């Protein structure tokens, strides 16, 4: 499954807003600085999230952005669908079902792709921002990876990460 850089930035910003939920609005500049995100790009992402009613903006000296709902009510699938479109890593589920029905020699391959697609969608649909920030959600289950991240590497599933 590929996640765009924009999608990754949206998730990072939403995680920061979730960590600061009920503590007041956070300025775009602070989010960009803390999460090491490009400020102008972040403005566009937050506007998109605002239009989708996931975040709200607060005006004034103490203004900025904050979550519009509880972190436990915002699922990763909702954010990712908004920013990157359908979750399906191997195409549309209906298209895969059609291939399963009509392409006998490759039926098991297409069924595998459908199973992977369904499993990924299920994890994202059942993981909230609250789960991510506490590390106790369906995706993380509270476990930390023993692998160290290579210096300068980015998540391999982020589109365009390998070219950097």
Number of C-alpha atoms within 10 A of each C-alpha: 13 15 19 16 16 18 21 18 21 24 18 18 22 25 20 19 23 22 16 14 17 11 10 15 19 20 17 20 16 13 21 19 12 12 14 12 18 14 15 11 13 19 14 13 18 22 15 16 20 17 11 13 12 20 19 19 17 15 10 7 7 11 14 18 22 25 25 17 14 14 21 13 13 22 19 21 21 17 21 20 13 16 21 15 12 14 22 18 17 14 13 14 17 10 12 19 15 13 16 19 12 10 12 11 8 12 16 12 15 21 16 13 18 23 13 16 20 16 12 17 17 14 17 19 16 15 21 23 24 19 21 23 15 12 15 14 18 16 17 16 12 13 10 8 8 6 6 6 10 7 6 6 10 14 13 12 13 16 17 14 14 11 5 7
